[in-house]
Amino acid sequence: MPEMSAAEKQLLLQKHERASKLRAEFQKQISNPYRHATGEGGTVFDAGMQRFQAMRVNYYEHFRPTGKALRTGLLTVVIPICAFALGFKLDRERKEEQFRTGQVAYKDRQFKFI
């Protein structure tokens, strides 16, 4: 591991101290047995989680249709559905043709009306 400068070490120590303080505050809040008396309910408010949820809700308001979005939608949704539908249709037509021409006996069919 390469040697770190004094400034880098100081920055890492500051980040560690900040994370430790936040962790201690979270543990203090989550383990408070009287939290329900403050009206907060059973969960601790997390600002980061709130921002994430707000971003998820507002995503479609800021969505711009582009070629990449169209291509992604086609490749992940439309084309697989059409491919499966075509495959099922062709397989069913092939089996129906075999049934109608007598190539498959009634007793050998997988689905019967008995």
Secondary structure, 3 states (H helix, E strand, C coil): CCCCCHHHHHHHHHHHHHHHHHHHHHHHHHCCCCHHHHCCCCCCCCHHHHHHHHHHHHHHHCCCCCHHHHHHHHHHHHHHHHHHHHHHHHHHHHHHHHHHHCCCCHHHCCCCCC
